[in-house]
Amino acid sequence: MRSFPQGWTLVEQTGKGGVAQTLDALLDSCSPHSSLASWEEFDNVLTSSQQSIYPEENSTYRPQMLITTDVRKEMRFVLNQKSNVPDHLRLTAFGLGIRTFDKGPVALTYNKRPSPFTLVANNGFIAAVLHR
């Protein structure tokens, strides 16, 4: 998997390639192959991963909010234990987690950014970005 302006290139073990143009398409393609089954396992993998050498892309994107007050009350915060994990790796783990073992409602905070926010997922999809 690699990012480029039109999305992410995907290459299967057979060598067959394709393009995922959205995060949802990327997660749909990758989640069936995820072997991790808990947020704790993702935390452990993220902690042991190396830092990215690439700058963040599309840092100004702000999707529409699609959650209700009930979802806000029920959501659990995940993957917030380790502060040194790069944001893009936390986002990937969050996306795979909501597609494979925890449909939500769950939330992931980004506190170290110039404009802090929280991603909220419900029913296996990222449903909102809460800005502070």
C-alpha positions in Angstrom: 0.0 0.0 0.0 1.3 3.5 -0.9 -0.4 6.9 -1.1 -0.5 9.0 -4.3 -2.7 11.9 -5.4 -5.6 9.8 -6.6 -5.7 7.5 -3.5 -3.6 4.5 -2.4 -2.1 1.8 -4.6 -2.9 -1.7 -3.4 -0.9 -4.8 -4.4 -2.2 -8.2 -3.5 0.1 -11.2 -2.8 -0.6 -12.5 -6.3 0.8 -9.2 -7.7 -2.6 -8.0 -8.9 -2.8 -4.2 -8.3 -5.5 -1.6 -7.9 -6.4 1.8 -6.5 -8.4 2.7 -3.4 -9.6 6.2 -4.0 -11.2 6.7 -0.5 -10.3 5.7 3.0 -13.4 3.5 3.1 -12.2 1.7 -0.1 -8.8 1.2 1.5 -10.2 -0.2 4.7 -12.6 -2.5 2.8 -9.6 -3.9 0.9 -7.3 -4.3 3.9 -9.6 -5.2 6.8 -10.2 -8.8 5.7 -6.5 -9.4 6.1 -6.1 -7.9 9.6 -5.1 -10.4 12.2 -5.4 -8.1 15.2 -8.5 -8.5 17.3 -8.4 -5.8 20.0 -7.5 -2.2 20.6 -4.8 -3.4 23.0 -3.2 -5.4 20.2 -3.3 -2.3 17.9 -1.7 -0.2 20.7 1.1 -2.7 21.1 1.8 -2.8 17.3 1.7 1.0 17.1 4.1 1.4 20.0 6.6 -0.8 18.4 6.4 0.8 14.9 8.9 3.2 13.6 8.2 6.9 13.0 7.2 8.0 9.5 9.6 10.0 7.4 6.8 11.4 5.2 4.9 14.6 6.0 1.2 14.6 6.7 -1.0 14.9 3.6 -4.4 16.8 3.4 -4.1 18.2 6.9 -7.0 20.6 6.3 -9.7 18.1 5.4 -12.8 18.4 7.6 -15.7 16.0 6.9 -19.3 16.6 7.8 -20.6 15.6 11.2 -23.0 12.7 11.1 -23.6 11.5 14.7 -26.3 12.0 17.2 -26.1 13.0 20.9 -26.8 9.4 21.9 -23.7 8.2 20.1 -21.6 10.9 21.8 -22.8 9.6 25.2 -22.0 6.0 24.4 -18.6 6.3 22.6 -15.5 4.9 24.1 -12.0 6.4 23.5 -9.5 4.0 22.0 -5.8 4.1 20.9 -5.0 7.0 23.1 -2.4 5.3 25.4 0.8 6.0 23.5 1.6 9.6 22.6 4.6 9.0 20.3 2.7 7.0 17.7 2.4 8.9 14.3 -1.1 10.1 13.5 -1.4 8.3 10.2 -0.7 4.9 11.9 -3.3 5.6 14.6 -5.8 6.5 11.9 -5.0 3.2 10.0 -5.3 1.1 13.2 -8.6 2.9 14.1 -10.0 2.3 10.6 -9.1 -1.4 10.7 -10.4 -1.8 14.2 -13.8 -0.4 13.4 -14.1 -2.6 10.4 -12.9 -5.9 11.9 -13.8 -6.2 15.6 -15.4 -3.1 17.1 -18.2 -1.3 15.1 -18.4 1.4 17.7 -19.3 3.9 18.9 -15.6 4.6 19.5 -13.5 7.7 19.3 -9.9 8.6 18.6 -8.5 11.9 19.8 -5.8 14.0 18.1 -4.6 16.4 20.8 -1.1 17.3 19.5 -2.3 19.0 16.3 -2.6 22.8 15.8 -6.3 22.3 15.7 -7.2 19.3 18.0 -10.1 17.1 17.0 -11.7 13.7 17.8 -12.8 11.1 15.2 -16.0 9.3 16.0 -16.9 5.9 14.4 -20.2 4.1 14.6 -21.5 1.1 12.7 -18.0 0.4 11.3 -17.5 3.8 9.7 -16.0 7.1 10.7 -19.1 9.2 11.2 -17.9 12.5 12.5 -15.0 14.8 13.3 -15.5 16.8 16.5 -13.4 20.0 16.5 -12.4 21.7 19.7 
